[in-house]
């Protein structure tokens, strides 16, 4: 191998091939060859030679003049530390500054641990860092007697000054400050400063947590710190050992057998200098990591193509999948591959959960493991096999996952509709179902197995398992105007006109027969007759407009206009109203235990909407009548001390609770209600301690949870009575 040197250029190759590397110089005969140099590859220091790059120093001071005190290396990390002596006699050295630095670092005492034993900063530490990650194209060259010897470098390290002594000075300063502060405090104050400590037992580490810990910055730093330093001995430039080691920079044998790497043909050298694959890769435009062109996609196997498409699209009809795979693709092979990465939902293919959430991954929102995410998403997919509509709250209640994860599941395969829920994003593919009944049957069997697993994991109830009617599945959200609702209500009234007529005649006959006892029954019902201008009936029009158009208090206006209204009723009618109202209030509080007046009125309006036209409760119930009936059924008003800046309405400030339900938890609920009559919000431990003191027994967690569930809600780590949380 020859190295050809011209007057203006240098290259490795054969002199006859100069035109191959520099075509523009092919015809330039005025550039003659001056010298040919033999090049040899030295192997003695193949994996031991490092290049150290030192900071720039004044020209008058070279590194030959520097005294190396010590050197050490971490071979695995290729990290080196050198201690070099500082010339303290140099006129440019500031002696006062050096003494101050030594005093700050070591203090006044000197011992073996002192950094500067001479009480003067007389040395400096240099720490290395890798200058280049790939040093395979660098070599150290030695020219001697017309021969050029090359030794590949194993590493290039840049040495920079280390200022760890400043950290040591800061630590000394903090220690002195802590000692001064500790000396001022008396022994009595130290004895009074008693802090409670909490003992916690570490949980077993999961494989996923271990991988995160191993990849963390702190763990890597700890691993690097655990590697022991290997101390080195420094030999000067003119030392005999340095002269001996320097001889290894020369090739030990000049035979062709050792230097076969340098014997290449011109075409081979051209290929090594300009690899086509590297050039093509560098010329390619940079694209996002999740983007794959169709040309690149079709170079992959069919199974990988389908997996990538389904993972990106998530929901796709079979016809669209075939169009993306290109013409000539076998549909049978596509069906065989798509069943490995997707499931059939309403005739469309939806990507499997384990494809989106591989093993050993977790949720970016909540950190939930992939197995739990797959079960939750399978539940959503299974719900869409039963119905075109899914309610987000129902999914969250069953899966117990955070709202962000549930929203991701639903966005994968459905579209949100206002006041309806989430609808499956694609229509039912009848063509595929008719053409491939065997595939449909196989997928149904798979869904039966998934349903059995979901039943065991989530303890699904019957309402979750029973599919809705087909009309509900195919129905589209309709907007019904107010006029249409009125017409629908009028039509319903006309249909029931005969029944209403009979009920009206019966009520009229009863009112005439009981006319004499009406005055005595009114006080017994404890309902005060008030004029309309003083006490208006409770507003129920919002919920009953569509049900009672054409009726006044359950009676037709043409026939009931002569009868007393708005509280002026006969005794028998008032009795029935009181009984119905009492039954509603009693049953409601036995279910809810604690209600605000606003929530009670809302539930009462819903109850009215479920009643048939002409019911006695349509006779007009005022707020006062409702509150009196609440107190008559054994409930008490809880005077909750709401915060002064509350924005709650007057009805929301009135809180009622069932005082005695007749079960074993009456005393516990009464203690709980007494607590909330003095506090707007309370912590759980305060409630549990108060219950234990008042009831004289240690309650377990299930009993406390039962009482809290009856009367309270949790928000932000605090407990509130139902309906009193102010967001």
C-alpha positions as CSV (number, residue, x, y, z in Angstrom):
1,X,0.0,0.0,0.0
2,X,1.4,3.4,-1.0
3,X,0.5,6.9,0.2
4,X,0.8,9.2,-2.8
5,X,1.7,12.8,-2.0
6,X,1.3,15.5,-4.6
7,X,2.0,19.2,-4.4
8,X,-1.7,20.0,-3.4
9,X,-3.4,16.7,-2.4
10,X,-3.0,13.6,-0.4
11,X,-4.9,10.3,-0.8
12,X,-4.6,6.6,0.0
13,X,-4.4,4.5,-3.2
14,X,-2.3,3.5,-6.1
15,X,-0.7,6.3,-8.1
16,X,-2.1,5.1,-11.4
17,X,-5.7,5.5,-9.9
18,X,-5.3,9.2,-9.1
19,X,-7.7,10.1,-11.8
20,X,-10.3,7.8,-10.3
21,X,-10.5,9.8,-7.1
22,X,-10.0,13.3,-8.6
23,X,-11.3,13.3,-12.1
24,X,-10.7,17.0,-12.5
25,X,-7.0,16.4,-12.2
26,X,-6.8,13.6,-14.7
27,X,-5.3,15.7,-17.5
28,X,-3.1,17.9,-15.3
29,X,0.4,16.7,-16.1
30,X,2.0,19.7,-14.2
31,X,1.3,18.0,-10.8
32,X,4.0,15.3,-10.6
33,X,4.3,12.7,-7.8
34,X,6.9,13.9,-5.2
35,X,7.1,10.9,-2.9
36,X,5.6,7.5,-2.3
37,X,5.3,6.5,1.4
38,X,4.6,3.0,2.7
39,X,1.7,2.7,5.2
40,X,1.6,0.1,8.0
41,X,-1.1,-0.9,10.5
42,X,0.2,-1.4,14.1
43,X,-1.8,-3.8,16.3
44,X,0.1,-3.9,19.5
45,X,-2.0,-1.1,21.2
46,X,-5.2,-1.9,19.2
47,X,-7.6,-1.6,22.2
48,X,-5.4,0.3,24.6
49,X,-4.6,3.6,23.0
50,X,-6.5,6.7,24.1
51,X,-6.2,10.3,23.0
52,X,-6.3,12.9,25.8
53,X,-7.3,16.4,24.9
54,X,-6.2,18.9,27.5
55,X,-7.4,22.5,28.0
56,X,-5.5,25.2,26.2
57,X,-2.6,26.6,28.3
58,X,-0.2,29.5,27.7
59,X,2.4,28.9,25.1
60,X,5.2,29.4,27.6
61,X,3.9,26.4,29.6
62,X,3.7,22.9,28.1
63,X,2.3,19.7,29.6
64,X,5.8,18.4,29.7
65,X,6.5,20.8,32.5
66,X,3.4,19.8,34.5
67,X,3.9,17.4,37.4
68,X,1.2,14.7,37.5
69,X,0.5,13.8,41.1
70,X,-1.9,10.9,40.4
71,X,-4.1,9.3,37.8
72,X,-7.0,6.9,37.9
73,X,-9.4,5.4,35.4
74,X,-12.8,3.5,35.2
75,X,-12.3,1.2,32.2
76,X,-15.9,0.4,31.6
77,X,-17.0,4.0,31.5
78,X,-13.8,5.2,29.9
79,X,-13.6,7.9,32.6
80,X,-10.2,9.3,33.7
81,X,-9.2,11.7,36.5
82,X,-5.8,13.3,36.7
83,X,-4.3,15.4,39.4
84,X,-1.8,18.0,38.2
85,X,0.4,20.2,40.4
86,X,0.0,23.9,40.1
87,X,3.1,26.1,39.9
88,X,2.6,28.2,43.0
89,X,5.9,30.1,42.4
90,X,4.6,31.4,39.0
91,X,4.2,35.2,39.1
92,X,0.7,34.8,37.6
93,X,-0.4,32.6,40.6
94,X,-2.5,34.5,43.3
95,X,-1.3,33.2,46.6
96,X,-4.0,34.8,48.7
97,X,-6.8,33.4,46.6
98,X,-5.1,29.9,46.8
99,X,-5.0,30.1,50.6
100,X,-8.6,31.3,50.8
101,X,-9.8,28.3,48.6
102,X,-7.8,25.8,50.8
103,X,-9.3,27.3,54.0
104,X,-12.9,27.1,52.6
105,X,-12.4,23.5,51.5
106,X,-10.5,22.0,54.5
107,X,-11.1,24.5,57.3
108,X,-8.5,25.2,59.9
109,X,-7.6,21.6,60.8
110,X,-5.3,19.5,58.6
111,X,-5.4,15.7,58.5
112,X,-5.3,12.8,56.0
113,X,-8.7,13.7,54.6
114,X,-7.7,17.3,53.7
115,X,-7.7,18.1,50.0
116,X,-4.9,20.6,50.3
117,X,-2.4,19.5,52.9
118,X,-0.1,22.5,52.3
119,X,-3.0,25.0,53.2
120,X,-2.6,26.3,49.6
121,X,-4.4,25.3,46.5
122,X,-1.4,23.6,44.9
123,X,-3.1,21.1,42.6
124,X,-6.0,20.8,40.2
125,X,-8.1,17.8,39.2
126,X,-9.1,17.2,35.6
127,X,-12.1,14.9,34.8
128,X,-12.7,13.3,31.4
129,X,-15.7,13.0,29.1
130,X,-16.0,11.2,25.8
131,X,-15.4,13.6,22.8
132,X,-16.9,11.1,20.2
133,X,-19.0,8.0,20.6
134,X,-17.6,6.4,17.4
135,X,-13.8,6.6,17.1
136,X,-13.3,3.8,14.6
137,X,-12.3,6.3,11.9
138,X,-9.6,7.9,14.0
139,X,-6.0,6.7,14.3
140,X,-2.6,7.8,15.7
141,X,0.1,8.1,13.1
142,X,3.9,7.9,13.5
143,X,6.2,8.8,10.6
144,X,9.7,7.4,10.7
145,X,12.2,6.6,8.0
146,X,9.8,6.9,5.1
147,X,7.1,4.8,6.7
148,X,3.7,5.8,8.2
149,X,2.5,3.6,11.0
150,X,-1.2,3.8,12.0
151,X,-2.7,2.6,15.3
152,X,-6.5,2.8,15.7
153,X,-7.7,4.8,18.7
154,X,-9.9,3.1,21.3
155,X,-11.2,6.4,22.7
156,X,-10.9,10.1,22.6
157,X,-11.3,11.8,26.0
158,X,-11.5,15.5,26.7
159,X,-10.1,16.6,30.1
160,X,-11.8,19.5,31.8
161,X,-11.1,21.0,35.2
162,X,-13.2,19.5,38.0
163,X,-14.7,21.8,40.7
164,X,-15.8,19.2,43.2
165,X,-13.7,21.1,45.8
166,X,-16.3,23.8,45.7
167,X,-19.0,21.3,46.7
168,X,-16.8,20.3,49.6
169,X,-16.4,23.9,50.6
170,X,-20.2,24.4,50.6
171,X,-20.7,21.2,52.6
172,X,-18.2,22.5,55.2
173,X,-20.1,25.8,55.4
174,X,-23.4,24.1,55.9
175,X,-22.0,21.9,58.7
176,X,-20.6,25.0,60.5
177,X,-24.0,26.8,60.2
178,X,-25.8,23.7,61.5
179,X,-23.4,23.4,64.4
180,X,-23.9,27.1,65.3
181,X,-27.7,26.8,65.2
182,X,-27.6,23.6,67.3
183,X,-25.4,25.2,70.0
184,X,-27.9,28.0,70.6
185,X,-30.8,25.7,71.4
186,X,-31.2,24.4,75.0
187,X,-31.5,20.8,76.1
188,X,-35.1,21.4,77.2
189,X,-36.1,22.6,73.8
190,X,-34.4,19.6,72.2
191,X,-36.4,17.2,74.5
192,X,-39.7,19.0,73.7
193,X,-39.0,18.6,69.9
194,X,-40.5,15.2,69.6
195,X,-41.9,14.2,66.2
196,X,-44.1,11.3,65.4
197,X,-42.7,8.9,62.8
198,X,-44.7,6.6,60.5
199,X,-43.4,3.1,59.7
200,X,-44.2,1.9,56.3
201,X,-43.5,-1.5,54.8
202,X,-42.3,-1.7,51.2
203,X,-44.5,-3.6,48.7
204,X,-43.0,-6.3,46.5
205,X,-41.5,-4.7,43.4
206,X,-43.2,-5.6,40.1
207,X,-41.3,-6.4,37.0
208,X,-42.5,-3.2,35.4
209,X,-41.5,-1.1,38.4
210,X,-38.1,-2.7,38.3
211,X,-37.5,-1.9,34.7
212,X,-38.5,1.7,35.3
213,X,-36.0,1.9,38.2
214,X,-33.2,0.3,36.2
215,X,-33.7,2.9,33.4
216,X,-33.8,5.8,35.8
217,X,-31.1,8.5,36.0
218,X,-30.5,7.8,39.7
219,X,-29.9,4.1,39.1
220,X,-27.5,4.8,36.3
221,X,-25.6,7.3,38.4
222,X,-25.4,4.7,41.2
223,X,-24.1,2.0,38.9
224,X,-21.4,4.4,37.6
225,X,-20.4,5.3,41.1
226,X,-20.1,1.7,42.1
227,X,-17.4,0.9,39.6
228,X,-14.0,1.1,41.4
229,X,-11.3,3.4,40.3
230,X,-8.1,1.8,38.9
231,X,-5.1,3.8,40.0
232,X,-2.5,4.5,37.4
233,X,1.1,5.6,37.5
234,X,2.2,8.5,35.3
235,X,5.5,8.2,33.3
236,X,7.0,11.3,31.9
237,X,7.8,11.9,28.2
238,X,11.5,11.1,28.6
239,X,11.1,8.2,31.0
240,X,12.5,4.8,29.8
241,X,9.1,3.1,30.3
242,X,7.5,5.7,28.0
243,X,10.2,5.1,25.4
244,X,9.5,1.4,25.6
245,X,5.7,1.8,25.2
246,X,6.2,4.2,22.4
247,X,7.8,1.5,20.3
248,X,4.4,-0.3,20.2
249,X,3.2,2.5,17.9
250,X,5.3,0.9,15.1
251,X,4.2,-2.1,13.2
252,X,6.1,-5.2,14.6
253,X,6.1,-7.0,11.2
254,X,6.3,-5.6,7.7
255,X,5.0,-8.8,6.0
256,X,1.9,-8.8,3.8
257,X,0.2,-11.4,6.1
258,X,-0.3,-8.8,8.9
259,X,-1.4,-5.9,6.7
260,X,-4.0,-7.6,4.5
261,X,-6.5,-4.9,5.4
262,X,-4.5,-2.4,3.4
263,X,-4.4,-4.5,0.3
264,X,-7.5,-3.5,-1.7
265,X,-8.3,-3.0,-5.3
266,X,-9.3,0.6,-6.5
267,X,-13.0,-0.4,-6.8
268,X,-13.0,-1.9,-3.3
269,X,-11.5,1.3,-1.9
270,X,-14.1,3.3,-3.7
271,X,-16.9,1.1,-2.2
272,X,-15.3,1.6,1.3
273,X,-15.1,5.4,0.9
274,X,-18.6,5.8,-0.6
275,X,-20.9,3.0,0.6
276,X,-24.1,3.2,-1.4
277,X,-26.4,2.1,1.4
278,X,-25.1,4.8,3.8
279,X,-25.5,7.4,1.1
280,X,-29.1,6.4,0.3
281,X,-30.0,6.3,4.0
282,X,-28.5,9.8,4.5
283,X,-30.4,11.2,1.5
284,X,-33.8,9.9,2.7
285,X,-35.9,12.7,4.2
286,X,-36.6,12.4,7.9
287,X,-40.1,11.3,8.7
288,X,-41.9,10.8,12.0
289,X,-41.4,7.5,13.7
290,X,-45.1,6.6,13.5
291,X,-45.4,7.4,9.7
292,X,-45.0,4.6,7.2
293,X,-45.5,5.2,3.5
294,X,-47.6,2.8,1.5
295,X,-44.6,1.8,-0.6
296,X,-42.7,0.8,2.5
297,X,-45.8,-0.9,3.9
298,X,-46.2,-3.2,0.9
299,X,-42.6,-4.4,1.2
300,X,-43.6,-6.1,4.5
301,X,-45.2,-9.5,5.0
302,X,-49.0,-9.6,4.8
303,X,-49.5,-10.2,8.5
304,X,-47.3,-7.2,9.4
305,X,-49.1,-5.0,6.9
306,X,-52.5,-5.9,8.4
307,X,-51.2,-5.4,12.0
308,X,-49.8,-1.9,11.2
309,X,-53.0,-0.8,9.4
310,X,-55.3,-2.0,12.2
311,X,-53.1,-0.5,14.9
312,X,-53.3,2.9,13.2
313,X,-56.9,2.9,12.0
314,X,-58.3,0.8,14.9
315,X,-61.7,0.2,13.3
316,X,-62.1,-0.7,9.6
317,X,-64.6,-2.5,7.3
318,X,-63.2,-5.5,5.5
319,X,-63.7,-3.8,2.1
320,X,-61.6,-0.8,3.1
321,X,-58.8,-3.2,4.4
322,X,-58.7,-5.0,1.0
323,X,-58.5,-1.7,-0.9
324,X,-55.5,-0.6,1.2
325,X,-53.6,-3.9,0.7
326,X,-53.7,-3.5,-3.0
327,X,-55.0,-5.5,-5.9
328,X,-54.1,-9.2,-6.2
329,X,-54.2,-9.8,-2.5
330,X,-55.9,-13.1,-1.5
331,X,-59.0,-12.4,0.6
332,X,-58.7,-15.7,2.3
333,X,-55.2,-14.9,3.5
334,X,-56.3,-11.5,4.7
335,X,-59.2,-13.0,6.7
336,X,-56.8,-15.5,8.3
337,X,-54.3,-12.7,9.3
338,X,-56.9,-10.1,10.4
339,X,-58.4,-12.5,12.9
340,X,-55.0,-12.6,14.7
341,X,-55.0,-8.9,15.4
342,X,-58.7,-7.8,15.4
343,X,-62.2,-8.8,16.5
344,X,-65.5,-8.5,14.7
345,X,-67.9,-5.9,16.1
346,X,-71.1,-5.2,14.2
347,X,-69.6,-6.6,11.0
348,X,-66.5,-4.4,11.2
349,X,-63.0,-5.3,12.4
350,X,-61.7,-3.6,15.6
351,X,-58.0,-4.0,16.6
352,X,-57.4,-6.2,19.6
353,X,-56.6,-4.7,22.9
354,X,-53.3,-6.5,23.4
355,X,-52.0,-5.1,20.1
356,X,-52.6,-1.5,21.4
357,X,-51.4,-2.3,24.9
358,X,-48.5,-4.8,24.7
359,X,-47.3,-6.6,27.8
360,X,-45.1,-4.8,30.3
361,X,-46.6,-1.4,29.2
362,X,-48.8,0.9,31.2
363,X,-51.4,3.7,30.8
364,X,-49.9,7.2,30.1
365,X,-52.7,8.7,32.2
366,X,-52.9,6.6,35.3
367,X,-50.0,4.1,35.1
368,X,-52.4,1.1,35.2
369,X,-50.8,-2.1,33.8
370,X,-51.6,-3.2,30.3
371,X,-53.6,-6.3,31.5
372,X,-56.1,-4.1,33.3
373,X,-56.4,-1.7,30.3
374,X,-57.0,-4.7,28.0
375,X,-59.8,-6.0,30.2
376,X,-61.4,-2.5,30.3
377,X,-61.2,-2.1,26.5
378,X,-62.5,-5.6,25.9
379,X,-65.6,-4.7,28.0
380,X,-66.2,-1.6,25.8
381,X,-65.9,-3.7,22.6
382,X,-68.2,-6.3,24.1
383,X,-70.8,-3.7,24.9
384,X,-70.7,-2.6,21.3
385,X,-71.5,-6.1,20.2
386,X,-74.7,-5.9,22.3
387,X,-75.8,-2.3,21.4
388,X,-74.9,0.6,19.1
389,X,-74.8,2.9,22.2
390,X,-72.6,2.9,25.2
391,X,-72.8,5.2,28.3
392,X,-69.4,6.4,29.5
393,X,-70.4,6.5,33.2
394,X,-71.5,2.8,33.0
395,X,-68.1,1.8,31.6
396,X,-66.3,3.8,34.3
397,X,-68.4,2.3,37.0
398,X,-67.8,-1.3,35.9
399,X,-64.1,-1.1,34.9
400,X,-63.1,1.3,37.8
401,X,-60.6,3.0,35.4
402,X,-59.8,6.7,35.3
403,X,-62.0,8.9,32.9
404,X,-59.0,9.5,30.6
405,X,-58.5,5.8,29.9
406,X,-62.2,5.2,29.4
407,X,-62.3,8.1,27.0
408,X,-59.4,6.7,25.0
409,X,-61.3,3.3,24.7
410,X,-64.4,5.0,23.4
411,X,-62.6,7.3,21.0
412,X,-61.0,4.3,19.4
413,X,-64.3,2.9,18.1
414,X,-67.2,5.4,18.7
415,X,-68.4,9.0,18.4
416,X,-69.9,11.0,21.2
417,X,-73.5,12.2,20.7
418,X,-75.1,14.9,22.8
419,X,-77.6,13.6,25.4
420,X,-77.3,10.1,23.9
421,X,-73.9,8.6,24.8
422,X,-71.2,7.1,22.5
423,X,-72.3,5.5,19.2
424,X,-70.3,3.0,17.3
425,X,-68.5,5.0,14.6
426,X,-69.3,2.6,11.6
427,X,-72.6,1.3,10.4
428,X,-73.5,-2.4,10.6
429,X,-71.7,-4.2,7.7
430,X,-74.5,-6.5,6.5
431,X,-72.6,-7.5,3.3
432,X,-69.6,-9.0,5.2
433,X,-72.0,-10.8,7.6
434,X,-73.9,-12.4,4.7
435,X,-70.8,-13.3,2.7
436,X,-68.8,-14.9,5.6
437,X,-71.2,-16.6,8.1
438,X,-68.5,-19.0,9.2
439,X,-66.2,-16.1,10.3
440,X,-69.2,-14.5,12.1
441,X,-70.0,-17.7,13.9
442,X,-66.3,-18.1,15.0
443,X,-66.2,-14.5,16.2
444,X,-69.4,-15.0,18.2
445,X,-67.8,-18.0,20.0
446,X,-64.8,-15.8,20.8
447,X,-67.0,-13.2,22.2
448,X,-68.8,-15.7,24.4
449,X,-65.5,-16.7,25.9
450,X,-64.6,-13.0,26.5
451,X,-68.0,-12.4,28.1
452,X,-67.4,-15.3,30.5
453,X,-64.1,-13.8,31.5
454,X,-65.6,-10.4,32.0
455,X,-68.4,-11.8,34.1
456,X,-65.9,-13.3,36.5
457,X,-63.6,-10.2,36.7
458,X,-66.3,-7.5,36.9
459,X,-69.2,-9.5,38.5
460,X,-71.6,-8.2,35.8
461,X,-75.2,-7.8,36.6
462,X,-78.2,-8.8,34.5
463,X,-78.8,-5.3,33.1
464,X,-75.2,-5.4,31.8
465,X,-75.7,-8.8,30.1
466,X,-79.1,-8.2,28.6
467,X,-78.9,-6.5,25.2
468,X,-81.4,-3.8,24.4
469,X,-84.2,-4.1,21.8
470,X,-83.3,-3.9,18.1
471,X,-85.3,-0.7,17.7
472,X,-83.1,1.0,20.3
473,X,-80.0,-0.2,18.4
474,X,-81.1,1.1,15.1
475,X,-82.7,4.3,16.4
476,X,-81.1,7.6,15.6
477,X,-81.1,10.5,18.1
478,X,-84.2,12.6,17.4
479,X,-84.9,16.2,18.5
480,X,-88.6,16.6,19.5
481,X,-89.9,20.2,19.7
482,X,-92.1,21.5,22.4
483,X,-95.1,21.7,20.1
484,X,-94.7,18.1,19.1
485,X,-94.6,17.1,22.8
486,X,-97.8,19.0,23.4
487,X,-99.6,17.3,20.5
488,X,-98.4,13.9,21.7
489,X,-99.7,14.6,25.2
490,X,-103.1,15.8,23.8
491,X,-103.4,12.6,21.7
492,X,-102.7,10.5,24.8
493,X,-105.3,12.4,26.8
494,X,-107.9,11.8,24.1
495,X,-107.1,8.1,24.1
496,X,-107.7,7.9,27.8
497,X,-110.7,10.2,27.8
498,X,-113.1,7.5,28.8
499,X,-111.1,6.3,31.7
500,X,-110.6,9.9,32.9
501,X,-114.4,10.6,32.6
502,X,-115.2,7.6,34.9
503,X,-112.5,8.7,37.5
504,X,-113.9,12.2,37.4
505,X,-117.5,11.1,38.1
506,X,-116.3,8.9,40.9
507,X,-114.3,11.7,42.5
508,X,-117.3,14.1,42.2
509,X,-119.6,11.6,43.9
510,X,-117.1,11.1,46.7
511,X,-116.7,14.9,47.2
512,X,-120.5,15.3,47.5
513,X,-120.9,12.5,50.0
514,X,-118.0,13.7,52.2
515,X,-118.9,17.3,52.1
516,X,-119.9,17.4,55.8
517,X,-116.6,15.8,57.0
518,X,-114.3,18.0,54.9
519,X,-113.8,20.7,57.5
520,X,-112.8,18.2,60.3
521,X,-110.4,16.3,58.0
522,X,-108.4,19.3,56.9
523,X,-106.7,20.0,60.3
524,X,-106.0,16.3,60.8
525,X,-104.0,16.3,57.6
526,X,-101.9,19.2,59.0
527,X,-102.1,21.1,55.8
528,X,-102.7,24.8,56.1
529,X,-105.0,26.4,53.5
530,X,-103.3,29.5,52.1
531,X,-104.3,31.9,49.3
532,X,-102.6,31.5,46.0
533,X,-100.9,34.9,46.3
534,X,-99.2,33.9,49.5
535,X,-98.1,30.3,48.8
536,X,-97.7,29.2,45.2
537,X,-97.9,25.5,44.3
538,X,-94.6,23.8,43.8
539,X,-93.4,24.2,40.2
540,X,-93.7,20.9,38.4
541,X,-94.4,22.2,34.9
542,X,-90.9,21.4,33.6
543,X,-91.4,17.7,34.1
544,X,-95.1,17.3,33.4
545,X,-95.7,19.6,30.5
546,X,-95.7,16.8,28.0
547,X,-97.9,14.6,30.2
548,X,-100.7,17.0,31.5
549,X,-101.4,19.3,28.6
550,X,-105.1,19.7,28.5
551,X,-105.5,18.8,32.2
552,X,-105.5,21.0,35.4
553,X,-104.4,18.9,38.4
554,X,-105.4,15.7,36.6
555,X,-108.8,17.0,35.6
556,X,-110.1,18.2,32.2
557,X,-110.6,22.0,32.4
558,X,-114.0,21.9,30.8
559,X,-115.4,19.6,33.5
560,X,-113.3,20.5,36.5
561,X,-113.4,24.2,36.3
562,X,-116.1,24.5,38.9
563,X,-114.2,22.5,41.5
564,X,-111.9,24.0,44.1
565,X,-108.2,24.1,43.2
566,X,-104.7,25.0,44.7
567,X,-105.3,23.7,48.2
568,X,-109.1,24.2,48.4
569,X,-110.0,20.5,48.2
570,X,-112.4,18.2,49.9
571,X,-111.4,16.2,53.0
572,X,-111.3,12.8,51.2
573,X,-109.2,14.2,48.4
574,X,-106.8,15.8,51.0
575,X,-106.5,12.5,52.8
576,X,-105.5,10.7,49.6
577,X,-103.0,13.5,48.7
578,X,-101.4,13.3,52.2
579,X,-101.2,9.5,52.0
580,X,-99.6,9.5,48.6
581,X,-97.2,12.3,49.5
582,X,-96.2,10.6,52.8
583,X,-95.6,7.3,51.0
584,X,-93.3,9.1,48.5
585,X,-91.4,10.9,51.2
586,X,-91.0,7.9,53.4
587,X,-89.8,5.6,50.6
588,X,-87.4,8.2,49.2
589,X,-85.7,8.9,52.5
590,X,-85.3,5.2,53.3
591,X,-83.3,4.9,50.1
592,X,-81.3,8.2,50.3
593,X,-81.2,9.0,54.1
594,X,-80.0,12.5,53.5
595,X,-81.5,15.0,50.9
596,X,-81.5,18.7,50.3
597,X,-84.8,20.4,49.6
598,X,-83.6,21.0,46.0
599,X,-82.8,17.4,45.4
600,X,-86.1,16.3,47.1
601,X,-88.1,18.5,44.8
602,X,-86.2,17.1,41.8
603,X,-87.1,13.6,42.8
604,X,-90.7,14.5,43.4
605,X,-90.9,16.0,39.9
606,X,-89.5,12.8,38.5
607,X,-92.1,10.9,40.5
608,X,-94.9,13.0,39.1
609,X,-93.7,12.5,35.6
610,X,-94.0,8.7,36.1
611,X,-97.7,8.9,37.4
612,X,-100.7,8.5,35.1
613,X,-102.7,11.6,34.2
614,X,-105.4,12.5,36.8
615,X,-103.4,11.3,39.8
616,X,-104.3,12.9,43.1
617,X,-100.7,14.3,43.5
618,X,-101.4,16.6,40.5
619,X,-103.7,18.7,42.7
620,X,-100.9,21.1,43.6
621,X,-98.2,20.5,46.3
622,X,-96.6,23.5,47.8
623,X,-93.0,23.7,49.2
624,X,-94.4,24.1,52.7
625,X,-96.6,21.1,52.4
626,X,-93.6,19.0,51.2
627,X,-91.4,20.2,54.1
628,X,-94.1,19.6,56.7
629,X,-94.6,16.1,55.4
630,X,-90.8,15.5,55.6
631,X,-90.8,16.4,59.3
632,X,-93.9,14.3,59.9
633,X,-92.2,11.1,58.5
634,X,-89.6,11.2,61.2
635,X,-86.9,13.3,59.5
636,X,-85.1,16.2,61.0
637,X,-83.5,19.3,59.5
638,X,-79.7,19.3,59.8
639,X,-78.4,22.9,60.2
640,X,-75.2,22.4,58.3
641,X,-72.7,25.4,58.8
642,X,-72.1,26.2,55.2
643,X,-69.2,28.5,54.4
644,X,-70.1,32.2,54.2
645,X,-69.0,32.5,50.6
646,X,-71.2,29.7,49.4
647,X,-73.1,30.2,46.2
648,X,-75.8,27.6,47.0
649,X,-79.5,28.4,46.6
650,X,-81.9,28.6,49.6
651,X,-83.3,25.2,48.7
652,X,-79.8,23.7,48.6
653,X,-79.1,25.1,52.1
654,X,-82.0,23.2,53.6
655,X,-80.8,19.6,54.5
656,X,-83.1,16.9,55.8
657,X,-82.1,13.5,57.1
658,X,-84.0,10.4,58.2
659,X,-83.4,10.2,62.0
660,X,-84.7,6.7,62.6
661,X,-84.8,4.0,60.0
662,X,-85.4,1.1,62.4
663,X,-82.1,-0.7,61.7
664,X,-78.9,-1.3,63.8
665,X,-77.2,1.7,62.3
666,X,-79.6,4.4,63.6
667,X,-77.3,5.4,66.5
668,X,-74.3,5.6,64.2
669,X,-76.1,7.8,61.7
670,X,-77.4,10.1,64.4
671,X,-73.8,10.6,65.7
672,X,-72.7,11.3,62.2
673,X,-75.5,13.9,61.6
674,X,-74.6,15.6,64.9
675,X,-71.0,15.9,63.6
676,X,-72.2,17.6,60.4
677,X,-74.4,19.9,62.4
678,X,-71.2,21.5,63.7
679,X,-68.9,21.0,60.7
680,X,-69.4,21.6,57.0
681,X,-66.8,19.0,56.0
682,X,-64.9,16.4,58.1
683,X,-62.0,13.9,57.7
684,X,-62.6,10.2,57.9
685,X,-60.4,9.6,60.9
686,X,-62.4,12.2,62.9
687,X,-65.6,10.5,62.0
688,X,-64.3,7.1,63.0
689,X,-63.0,8.3,66.3
690,X,-66.2,10.1,67.2
691,X,-68.3,7.0,66.3
692,X,-66.1,4.8,68.5
693,X,-66.4,7.2,71.5
694,X,-70.2,7.8,71.2
695,X,-71.2,4.2,70.4
696,X,-68.7,2.6,72.9
697,X,-67.3,0.0,70.5
698,X,-64.6,-0.3,67.9
699,X,-66.2,-0.2,64.5
700,X,-64.6,-2.1,61.6
701,X,-64.0,-0.5,58.2
702,X,-67.1,-2.1,56.7
703,X,-69.4,-0.7,59.3
704,X,-67.9,2.8,58.9
705,X,-68.2,2.6,55.1
706,X,-71.8,1.6,55.4
707,X,-72.7,4.6,57.5
708,X,-70.7,7.0,55.3
709,X,-72.3,5.5,52.2
710,X,-75.8,6.1,53.6
711,X,-75.3,9.8,54.4
712,X,-72.1,11.2,52.9
713,X,-70.0,11.7,49.8
714,X,-66.2,12.0,49.6
715,X,-64.6,14.8,47.6
716,X,-60.9,15.9,47.7
717,X,-60.1,13.7,50.7
718,X,-62.9,15.2,52.8
719,X,-66.4,13.9,53.6
720,X,-69.6,16.0,53.1
721,X,-73.3,15.3,53.6
722,X,-75.0,14.4,50.4
723,X,-75.9,17.4,48.3
724,X,-73.7,19.9,50.2
725,X,-70.6,19.7,48.2
726,X,-69.9,23.1,46.6
727,X,-67.6,22.6,43.6
